[in-house]
Amino acid sequence: MDRRDVLKLSAVAGAASALTLSTVSFAHAAVRTVRGTLPTGAPDFVYLPIEVPRGVREIAVSYTYDKPEVPPGTPGNALDIGIFDERGTELPGRGFRGWSGGFRTEFTVSAERATPGYLAGPIRAGTWHVVLGPYTVAPQGMTYEVTITLRYGKQGRTPKPVYPPERAEGRGRAWYRGDCHLHTVHSDGQRTPEEVAVAARAAGLDFIATTEHNTTSGHAAWDGLWGDDLLILCGEEVTTRNGHYLALGTDPGVFVDWRYRARDDAYRRYVRRIHRGGGLVVPAHPNCPFVGCQWKFGYEGSDAVELWNGPWTPDDELTLAAWDNMLVEEPGRWLPALGNSDAHREPQVVGLPQTVVYAEDLTRSAILDAIRAGRSYLTQSSALSLTLTASDEHGNHATIGDRLHTRRPDARVTVRLEATGAPANATARLLTDQGQLRSGPASTPLEWQTTPSLATYVRAEIRHPDGTGGLPGAMAAMTNPVWLS
């Protein structure tokens, strides 16, 4: 492909910049190969139109691209891939049929079946589009090759998807443990859904969420894996070039497009779509240092924030500090913290960390309500449990996510933290809008006296010993705030 083969280069309102190549026709062949080169600064998405005639039962696509050596500190080539059917590529993705990012070099789509990450369905005649996403391009440019194979014959029947139920048996009003950010072979994970379900039960979890990158193919991949002991929520990790976010607990099959940046004025449209689909908007690992992972959209419309992602790292520490600073920015409104493993493969641990919510029951709506309300704490495993309470001399009482209303601003309030299963030599900390005001060994209950005039909120942390550089040790557990007023 050269400049004469390019039909359109545009920055569509509400969408990332895109390049559309000339249409590939199959009038005299069942296999076509397209080669081209993309320069540094290529648009976010490159669309390759394919004219699919009648009688096709399966489309197969494979691709390669070069990976030249680059200077230290310079990103090399990384090219993602997906496909849209004859309904088109326009936002919000009505024609979406699958995405595998850079995890696969080939895929197939037919009525009966599709490669994980892709959606089975009719192969209708019309203009389909292979979409390439040049995530990073080396200074030398990127040379790619895409091969499209059309296989003819009678189409089979598309199986009816079987989605997870919205409730499990549960224990009524109780604390439930969950991991709401997980990946399988349906995006860039290496575990199967079966392996994730086994790992979730081994971790003592009551609920999990399927959150594949930019696809809903995982929603129907859990047939027979749920049960009275395990609730499975549907969702998606929406992977934009300006940060990732979870569409958490959406209606099965709800797809959320990812092809925009913060500058494109499209994000709010998808916030509304997620909320209409019954889900929550949760920015994920907002200070992750990798290309395209830093969160740039702001927190308006968010329902929670993924503060702790996998084993505790310095970028989690940054997110914690930013989150704590936001707690009193807007009186009456705050953003609860969430902890998820983001586990992709062994040896990454499902349930490290996990979010423990106090919910009315083990149902989709009750779990999402508890997350939204901040009735939750985060912990490294099911072996560690926390209780944080605040009470005054008149018997008023509040716990995590609640507000303690006292009769006077100088009323004496007793805060009590109790940890079960804390690591040896761990430190318990009580923090307010002024910072840390009480600490002690996590092996014994920690009590502290304050007043609403002195503390807008109180939250707790359990830290491992041996912090470096003057920082506290890695997080073992932490709570959302108890509010005082």
N, C-alpha and C positions, 0 to 999 in steps of 0.2 A: 504494500500500500504506500502511495505517496500523496502529495497534496491534492492531486487531481481526483483521488479516490475519496476524499473527505467531503461528505455532503453538508454537514452542519457542525459548527462549534458554537455552543451557546451557554449562557448562564441564565437558565430559566428562573423566573420569579418563584421563590419558595423552594428551589431545588439547587443542588450542587451543580457546578459546571460540568457539562457533558459533551462528548465528541461522538458523532454518529458517522459510521463508515458506510461505504456503498453496499447495496444489498447483494447477498449471495444467492444465486439462482441454482436450482438443481434440475434444469430442463433436460440435461443429457448425462447426468451422473448421480450416484447415490452417496458419493463421498466428495467433499470439497475441503481444501486446506487454504487458510488465509494466513499470510505472513505480514508483519509490519514492525515498525519501530516507533517507540514513544520517547520523546525527549524529557529531560528534567523539567518540571513545571507542567506536566501533562494534566489535563482535566481529571477530576476525581473519578469519572466513569466514562467508559468507552463502549458504545453500543454497536454491535455487529448484527445488522438485520439479516434474517434468513427467510427466504420465501419457501414455505412448506406447502407442497401440493397435496391434493386429496390422496387418500390411500395409504398414508404413513401411519404405522402402528407404534413406532418407537424412534426417539431422537437420542443419539449418543454424541457426546462432546468430549474431546480431550484437548489438552493444551500444554505447551512448554514455554519457557522463557529463559533468557540467559542470565547468569549470575556472575558478572565480572568482579574481579578484585577491586576494592575501593580503599581509599586512604583511611587510616584509623579515625574513628569518630564520625565517619560519613555513612549514612544509611545506604545499603545496597538495594537490589531489586526485589520487590515483593509484589506479586500480582494476584488479585482475587478474581473469582469467577462465579457467575450465576446465570439464570435464564428467566425470561418473561415470555408468556405465550402471546397469541394473536390479539389479546385484549389490550396490549400496549404496555409502554414503560412509564406512563405518566404517574406522578404521585396522586393518591397514596398507595399505588402498587396493586391495582386491580388485576393486572396480568401476571403477578408474581407466581413463579413455579419452583423457585428454589435458589439456594445460595450455599456455597461451601467455603467461601473465603479463599484462603490459600492452602486449605487442609487437604484437598483432593486434586489430582491431576486429570480426573475424568469422571463423568457421571452419565446416567441414562434416565430418561423419563418416558413412561408409557401410561396407558390407561390402568393397567393392572398393578404396576409397581414403579418405584422410583428409588434411586440411590438415596441413602439417608442424607437429610438436608434438603431434599426435593420432594415435591408433591405429586403423587400419582393423579392422573386425570386424563380426559380425552385429548387426543392429538388432532386438533382441528386445523384445517387449511387456513393459511393466511401468513402474515409477517410476524415471525417470532424474533426475539432479540437475545443473543448471548451478550451478557454484560460483563465487561472486564473492569476491575477496580485497581488501577496502579497505586498501591498503597504508599510505596516509596520507590523512587527511580534513581538509579546510580548516575553519577556525573556523565558517564559514557552513553546514557540512554538505556532503553530496554527493547530488546528484540524478542518478539513473541511469535508463536505459531498456534493457530487454533484449527482443529480438524473436526468437521461436523459430518456425521453419518446418519442417513435416513434409512430406516428399515421398513419395508412395506409389508402389508398383510392386514388381515382382519383384526380390529381392535377388540381387546377383551373388556371385561367389566371392571369398573373402579370399585374397590371394596368400600363399604360404608365405614367411616372412622369410628373407633370405639374410644371414647374419652373417659378420663378418670371421674368417678363420682364426686359430688361436692361435700360429702360427709363421710367420716369414719365413726366407729363406735364411741370412742372417747370416754371421758370420765366426768362428763358434766363440766361445771365451772372448776377449772384447775389450771395448773401450769403445764404448758406443752412446749416441747423442744423441736426446733426446725432449722433447716438449712435451705435458704431461698435463692441460692445462686450455684447452679451445677451444670456441668456440660457432659455430653455423651458423644458417641460416634455421629450423632445428628448434627454436630457442628465440628469443633476442633478438639473434642475430647477423645480419649482412647478407650474409655469404659463403655460397655453396653448399658442400656437401661436396666437390664437384669442385674448387672454387677453393681450399679449405683443403688438399686433397691436393697440388695444384700448389705452393702456398706452402710446404708442409712439405718437399717435395723440394728446392725452391729454397734453403731454409734449411739444407740438409744434414742433415735429421733422419732417423733410422732408425725411430722409432716416435712415434705420437701417440695421444691418447685423445679420444674423443667424450664430452663432459661437458655436456649440455644441462641447462638449469634445470628440475628437477622433472618430467622426462619421459624415457622410453626410446625415443621415436620415432626418434632418430638412430642407434640400434644397427643398424638394417637399411638405412641410407641410403648405405652405402659400397660397394655391389656394383660390382666392377670397378676400384675405386680403390686397393686394396691391391696388393701385389706382392712380389717377392723382396727389393726394396729398402725396403719400408715396411710395418711392422707397425701395425695399428690395434687399440687396446684399447677395450672398452666401459666406460661409466661414466655418472655423473650428477653434476651439481652440485646438492646438496640445499640449497634456499634457504629457511631458516627465518627467523622474525622475530628470532632471537637469534644470527645468524651463518650463514655458508655453509660447507659442507664437501663434499669430493669423495668419492664412492663410486667408487674407481679400480680398473679392471681387473676388474670383476665379470663373472659369467657373463652372456652376452647375454640380454636380456629381464628381468633382475632390476630391479624397481622399488623405490625407496626413498622412502617417504612423507616429506613435509616439514611437515605440519600440526601443529606443536607448538612450544612454547617450552622454555627450560631449566627453568622451574618445573613443567612437566607430567610430568616423570619418564618420558619416552618415549625419549629419545636412546639409552640403552643398548640398548634393544630393536633399534634399527636398526643400531647398531654390530655386534651379533651377526648380524643379517641379512646385512650386507655381508661379514663374515668367512665366514659359511656359503656365500655366493655367490662365494667365492674372491677377494674384492677387498680393498683397503686403505682405511682411513679417514684422510682428510687434511684437517684444517681449512684453509680457504682464506682468503687475505688477512685474517688475524684482527684487524688493526688498521685496516681500511678505515674511513674516517670517515663513510660514507654510512649512512642510516637502515637499521637491521636487519642491517648487515654485521658489526658487532663480535662477536667470538667469545665466547660466554658459557657454554659447556658444559664447559669444562675439557678436559684432554688425556688423561684416562683412556680407554683403548681406542683411542687414535689410533696410527697406524703411522708417520706422518711429519707434517710441517707445511709448508704452502706459505709459505715465508719471503719469497720474492721473486716479486712479481706484476707483470708488465709492466715498463715503464721504472721505474728505481729512484726511489722517492719517500720522503718522511719517514715514512710509515706502515710502509714496509719497514724503515726504520732502527729504528723502535720494535720491530717483530717480531724483528729480529736481536738487539737488546739483551735482550729477554725470553727468546728461545731460548737465547742464550749463558748467561743466568743459570740456566736449567733443566738445563744439561748435567750438572751434578754433584749435582742434587737427590736422585736416587735411584740409588745405586751399582749399576752393572751394567745399568741401563736408561736409554736416552736416545732422543730423538726426532730422527730424521734430517731435514735440511732439503731442501726441494724448490723448484725455480724453474720457473715456467710463465708463458706470455704472457697467458693469459686474453683472447686476441684475439677481437674480435667483428666488426670491419669495417676497411676501409681508412681511414687509413694505419697502423693497429695491425699490428705485425710478428709473424707467426707465428715462434716460436723465439726471441723476445726477452722473457725469457731462456729458457734450455733447461737441462735436467738431463742430465748425462753420467754414465752408470752403467757399472760394470764387471760384466758379466753373463756367465754361462756360454754363452749363446747368445741369438739374437734371437727369443725366445719369450715368450709372456705370463707364464708362471710364472717364467722366469729374470729377466725385467725387474722383476717385482714383488718377487722375492727380493732383488735388488740394491738396490731402493729401500728396502725394509724394513730391510736391513742397514746402510744408509748408505754403501754403496760408491759414492759419487757426489760430483760437484762441480757447481756452477752457473756458467753463463757467459752473456755477452750475445749470443754468436753462435758459429757453428762455426769462425770464424777464430781463436778464442782457446782454447788448451788448457793444462791444468795437470798437473804431476806433483808430488806431495808425498809424501816418504818419511821414515821414521825408522829408524836402524840403530844398533846398539851395537858395541863393540869385538870381540865374539865372533861377529859375522856375522849376528846376528838382525836381521830386517828386517820392516817393516810399512808399509802404505800407507793411503790414505783409507778410513775405516770399520773398519780393523783395530786390533788391540791388540798392541803390542810388549811381550813379556815378557822382562825382564832378570833376571840372577841376583842383583843387589843393587839397593836403592833409590838408591844413589849411583853406579850405573853410568853411564859417559859415553855420551850419546846424541847423534848427529848428525842434525839435521833439515835437509832440503834441499827447497827449492821452486824449480821451474823453470816459467816461463811462455813459451808460444810464441804469437806474434801479439798481445801485449799492446798497448794503445793507447800512443801517444807520451806520454812524461813520466808514465806511470802509476807508482804506488807499490805495491810488494809489502809485505805485512804478515804477521808470524807472531804469533798470539795464543794464550794459554793461559788457564787458570782465574784467573790473576792479571791478565790483560789483555794489551795489546800489549807484547812484549818484544824485537822485532826488526823493522826495516823497511829498505827500500832500493829502488833503482830496479828496476822490473819487467823491464827490458830485459836484466838479467843474473841468473844463478842466485843465490839467497839461501840461505846456510847459517847454522846456529846450533847451538851446543852447549848441552845441558841434561842433566838427570837426571830419572828418574821421581819422585824426592822433591821436585823443584822444579816439575814440570809434570805435572798429571793428564792433560792432552791438549794437542795442538797443532793448530791449524787455520790456514788461510791465506786471505788476501784480496788481490785486485788492485783498486786504487781509481783512478778517474780523478783528475786533478789538480783544483785550484781548488774545494775544499770551502768552504762558507760558514758563518758563525756558529760557527767553531771546530770544525765537524764535518769528517770526512774527505770526499773527493770521492765521487761516485756509484760504486756497485759496478760493476766490470767482470767479476769472477769471484770465487768463493769456494768453499771446500771444506767438507765435513763433517770431523769431527776424526779425527786419528790418536791413539789412546789409549796411554798409557805406564803400565806397572805392573811 
